[in-house]
Amino acid sequence: MKICLHGINLQKEFIPFIELLIETMTSRGIRIFYTEKFGKSLQKLVLNIHGEITEIEKKQIQEMDFLFSVGGDGTLLDTITLIGKSEVPVLGINTGRLGFLATVAKENIKDAIDDLLKKEFTIESRALLEMEASRPVFNGADFALNEFTIHKRDTSSMITVHTYIDGQYLNSYWADGLIVATPTGSTGYSLSCGGPLITPGARNFVITPVSPHNLNVRPIVVSDESEISFRIEGRSEKFLISLDSRSTAIDASVELKVRKAAFAAKLVKFSKYNYFDTLRQKLNWGFDMRNR
């Protein structure tokens, strides 16, 4: 079995768990590879690593059986960007705080590796958003697991986002911005702006305005078979668009569309994982200060 490890900002307090992860995988005969960014980070921290650090290029990731995302949900989103259309399954090991996507706790590393080897897991397919622009803006990485956003830039004034569903006019949003989120992304930026929670298997997107001028403008859930297009107006010459954690500035002449991508993100889930348990835990449902 060939597994690649990827991380972004490795914290020193997590070093013992990384050593445990590498030792466990090595003792079970797993061939370990590292993305360039993560490999260099490990070398700087001078870990007690069994064997040499073998870094691979992005194009070699498709040859891996699994890719381990070591970090929080932001790291997992970055991992999905590396994988792209190859659909290599991803296992998220959570070293962050929230962990909606990176679901394996650092204390459960050994059990996770053993369950993986025993094939006691499922692969959960998560829909991705794909953006189409009238000129290249993200160097080919034009997809997102969580959300696509349009946001004002360099001004306190609102922008106007004229929005269309399959070519039919939906609304002109006077707001700070607009979010189109997947079911996976419904627990992220969209949720903080008043959007609904959508279960991962739902075949929908949610369009959520950011600080809209009219208080009666509310998020709307649409089919993920829809093509959503936009026309942007504002006092500034530039606007920000983002795909998950990647953002860039564009001007109003750029035509934008989003739709469901033809490929998906494949996430490894173990039998103990339950989406609704995660919601209750992460969102503190049922938590009452009076019970403390």
C-alpha positions as MATLAB code, in Angstrom:
seq = 'MKICLHGINLQKEFIPFIELLIETMTSRGIRIFYTEKFGKSLQKLVLNIHGEITEIEKKQIQEMDFLFSVGGDGTLLDTITLIGKSEVPVLGINTGRLGFLATVAKENIKDAIDDLLKKEFTIESRALLEMEASRPVFNGADFALNEFTIHKRDTSSMITVHTYIDGQYLNSYWADGLIVATPTGSTGYSLSCGGPLITPGARNFVITPVSPHNLNVRPIVVSDESEISFRIEGRSEKFLISLDSRSTAIDASVELKVRKAAFAAKLVKFSKYNYFDTLRQKLNWGFDMRNR';
ca = [
       0.000    0.000    0.000;
       1.255    3.486   -0.932;
       0.173    6.470    1.153;
       1.173   10.103    0.774;
       1.119   12.535    3.709;
       0.264   16.198    3.253;
       0.206   19.061    5.755;
       0.638   22.823    5.809;
       1.616   24.301    9.160;
       2.728   21.536   11.483;
       2.642   22.568   15.135;
       5.428   21.375   17.437;
       2.965   19.920   19.937;
       1.756   17.506   17.263;
       5.218   16.070   16.576;
       4.756   12.979   18.847;
       1.588   12.047   16.958;
       3.330   12.416   13.593;
       6.075   10.135   14.832;
       3.434    7.660   15.994;
       1.686    7.848   12.621;
       4.899    7.211   10.669;
       6.049    4.453   13.028;
       2.674    2.690   12.837;
       2.569    2.842    9.037;
       6.173    1.669    8.695;
       5.669   -1.272   11.063;
       2.708   -2.419    8.968;
       4.621   -2.369    5.695;
       3.048    0.752    4.235;
       5.166    2.738    1.789;
       5.142    6.364    2.872;
       5.527    9.373    0.606;
       5.286   13.094    1.308;
       4.196   16.130   -0.614;
       7.074   18.556   -1.115;
       5.638   21.148    1.283;
       5.087   18.655    4.079;
       8.373   16.831    3.570;
      10.373   20.024    3.952;
       8.391   20.929    7.078;
       9.252   17.567    8.656;
      12.932   17.911    7.823;
      13.064   21.305    9.537;
      11.571   19.855   12.697;
      14.138   16.993   12.734;
      11.687   14.251   13.631;
      12.567   10.701   14.568;
      11.471    9.380   11.180;
      11.829    5.736   10.222;
      13.403    5.739    6.773;
      14.111    8.628    4.458;
      11.608   11.293    3.444;
      10.520   10.594   -0.118;
       8.870   13.657   -1.634;
       6.642   13.317   -4.686;
       5.446   15.796   -7.278;
       1.799   16.691   -7.739;
       1.460   14.539  -10.862;
       2.557   11.456   -8.869;
      -0.283   11.749   -6.362;
      -2.622    9.852   -8.674;
      -0.413    6.780   -8.161;
      -1.149    6.712   -4.399;
      -3.711    4.433   -2.766;
      -4.602    7.090   -0.189;
      -3.602   10.621    0.689;
      -3.539   11.558    4.373;
      -4.367   15.165    5.225;
      -2.593   16.034    8.487;
      -4.082   19.200    9.964;
      -7.493   20.816   10.161;
     -10.261   21.276    7.612;
      -8.222   23.957    5.823;
      -5.470   21.433    5.211;
      -7.986   18.958    3.826;
      -9.311   21.577    1.417;
      -5.732   22.173    0.247;
      -5.325   18.408   -0.148;
      -8.373   18.222   -2.414;
      -6.775   20.898   -4.612;
      -3.673   18.700   -5.017;
      -5.710   15.622   -5.914;
      -7.893   17.280   -8.521;
      -9.591   14.949  -10.964;
      -7.673   11.823   -9.895;
     -10.163   11.165   -7.037;
      -7.539    9.548   -4.768;
      -9.285    8.812   -1.433;
      -8.429   11.231    1.390;
      -8.214   10.501    5.099;
      -8.270   13.571    7.333;
      -6.287   13.389   10.578;
      -7.432   16.272   12.732;
      -4.819   18.413   14.454;
      -6.966   21.531   14.263;
      -9.932   22.728   16.289;
     -13.247   22.087   14.541;
     -12.759   19.162   12.185;
     -15.950   18.691   10.156;
     -13.874   17.084    7.375;
     -10.738   15.874    9.169;
     -12.541   13.355   11.354;
      -9.779   11.105   12.742;
      -8.630   12.352   16.156;
      -4.899   12.225   16.788;
      -5.506    9.804   19.674;
      -7.075    7.293   17.244;
      -4.228    7.119   14.721;
      -3.317    3.462   15.335;
      -6.932    2.276   15.141;
      -7.447    4.232   11.917;
      -4.415    2.632   10.232;
      -5.498   -0.865   11.320;
      -9.078   -0.307   10.101;
      -7.696    0.939    6.792;
      -5.597   -2.210    6.349;
      -8.558   -4.416    7.294;
     -10.685   -2.507    4.752;
     -13.149   -1.588    7.478;
     -14.086    1.761    5.996;
     -16.312    3.369    3.403;
     -15.603    5.979    0.735;
     -17.916    8.966    0.891;
     -18.311   10.925   -2.327;
     -18.618   14.701   -1.871;
     -19.780   16.996   -4.679;
     -17.410   19.711   -5.901;
     -18.184   23.103   -7.412;
     -16.524   23.936  -10.713;
     -16.063   27.520  -11.835;
     -15.942   28.685  -15.443;
     -14.506   32.119  -16.188;
     -14.065   34.013  -19.440;
     -10.317   34.122  -18.728;
      -8.006   31.859  -16.661;
      -7.900   32.875  -12.996;
      -6.885   29.899  -10.843;
      -4.235   28.139  -12.964;
      -6.493   25.187  -13.694;
      -7.520   24.600  -10.042;
     -11.013   25.896  -10.808;
     -12.967   23.737   -8.349;
     -13.911   23.809   -4.669;
     -15.189   21.420   -2.040;
     -16.749   24.055    0.230;
     -17.747   27.176   -1.646;
     -17.319   29.763   -4.371;
     -17.571   33.389   -3.252;
     -17.773   36.852   -4.766;
     -16.790   39.681   -2.430;
     -16.226   43.431   -2.526;
     -12.636   44.738   -2.496;
     -10.948   48.049   -1.635;
     -14.178   49.794   -0.702;
     -16.760   50.003    2.055;
     -19.537   50.246   -0.529;
     -21.710   47.292   -1.396;
     -21.545   45.496   -4.691;
     -24.419   44.282   -6.847;
     -24.325   40.662   -7.990;
     -26.872   39.922  -10.720;
     -27.508   36.191  -10.464;
     -29.044   33.762  -12.951;
     -30.092   30.103  -12.675;
     -29.813   28.218  -15.967;
     -30.000   31.547  -17.756;
     -33.123   32.711  -15.905;
     -32.863   35.813  -13.751;
     -32.944   35.032  -10.001;
     -32.059   38.244   -8.170;
     -29.736   41.211   -7.926;
     -28.009   40.961   -4.572;
     -26.984   44.288   -3.033;
     -24.524   43.009   -0.467;
     -20.909   42.686    0.617;
     -20.775   39.504   -1.406;
     -22.374   36.218   -2.376;
     -21.600   32.593   -1.520;
     -22.449   29.457   -3.462;
     -21.840   26.521   -1.133;
     -21.937   22.761   -1.554;
     -23.573   20.535    1.093;
     -20.063   20.051    2.513;
     -19.523   23.809    2.628;
     -22.891   24.471    4.251;
     -21.219   24.148    7.669;
     -18.632   26.810    6.774;
     -18.815   30.407    5.560;
     -22.422   30.018    4.401;
     -23.532   28.913    7.871;
     -21.903   31.965    9.483;
     -23.904   34.164    7.085;
     -27.220   32.538    7.994;
     -27.298   29.734    5.449;
     -28.954   26.363    6.198;
     -27.225   23.095    7.025;
     -27.412   20.590    4.175;
     -26.573   16.911    4.622;
     -23.602   15.707    2.537;
     -25.685   13.412    0.311;
     -28.163   16.100   -0.707;
     -27.988   17.095   -4.361;
     -28.169   20.818   -3.790;
     -26.252   24.061   -3.628;
     -27.122   26.997   -1.395;
     -26.794   30.622   -2.505;
     -26.171   32.826    0.539;
     -25.768   36.630    0.484;
     -23.104   38.236    2.686;
     -24.547   41.163    4.687;
     -27.342   41.953    2.197;
     -28.772   45.493    2.049;
     -32.353   44.184    2.128;
     -33.135   42.132    5.232;
     -35.839   40.140    3.423;
     -33.232   38.607    1.091;
     -32.559   35.095    2.339;
     -30.418   32.110    1.293;
     -31.950   29.863   -1.349;
     -31.328   26.162   -1.974;
     -31.112   25.116   -5.638;
     -30.473   21.849   -7.444;
     -26.838   20.956   -8.043;
     -27.806   20.286  -11.653;
     -28.197   24.047  -12.060;
     -25.729   26.339  -13.762;
     -25.395   29.578  -11.811;
     -24.012   32.651  -13.585;
     -23.209   36.163  -12.372;
     -22.737   39.744  -13.479;
     -21.039   42.066  -10.978;
     -21.360   45.834  -10.547;
     -19.826   48.188   -8.006;
     -17.887   51.384   -7.404;
     -14.578   49.542   -7.275;
     -12.888   48.354  -10.455;
     -11.867   45.076   -8.789;
     -13.730   42.331   -6.950;
     -12.550   39.266   -5.081;
     -13.560   35.762   -6.021;
     -12.541   32.655   -4.116;
     -12.643   28.886   -4.355;
     -12.315   27.562   -0.810;
      -9.132   29.163    0.577;
      -7.814   30.399   -2.798;
      -8.735   33.926   -3.846;
      -7.911   36.370   -6.612;
      -9.007   39.800   -7.828;
     -10.947   40.230  -11.070;
     -12.729   43.088  -12.808;
     -16.371   43.282  -13.820;
     -15.623   42.270  -17.421;
     -14.898   38.656  -16.369;
     -17.892   36.376  -16.925;
     -18.408   33.776  -14.197;
     -20.404   30.548  -13.958;
     -20.455   27.724  -11.435;
     -21.830   24.204  -11.708;
     -21.251   20.784  -10.197;
     -17.915   19.310  -11.260;
     -17.788   16.060  -13.226;
     -15.514   14.558  -10.550;
     -15.868   14.335   -6.776;
     -13.857   14.351   -3.560;
     -13.538   10.871   -2.034;
     -13.327   10.921    1.765;
     -12.472    7.886    3.896;
     -14.958    7.298    6.722;
     -14.811    4.642    9.435;
     -17.729    2.822   11.038;
     -17.628    4.953   14.201;
     -18.110    8.156   12.201;
     -21.608    9.641   12.111;
     -22.372   12.975   10.452;
     -25.122   13.901   12.885;
     -22.919   13.081   15.870;
     -20.356   15.458   14.405;
     -22.947   18.215   14.013;
     -24.099   17.885   17.601;
     -20.533   17.859   18.912;
     -19.058   20.650   16.782;
     -22.065   22.986   17.003;
     -22.678   22.313   20.712;
     -26.262   21.243   20.134;
     -27.917   20.474   23.462;
     -25.197   22.339   25.361;
     -26.639   24.395   28.185;
     -24.530   26.579   30.465;
     -27.050   25.874   33.261;
     -25.891   22.231   33.270;
     -22.309   23.132   34.141;
];
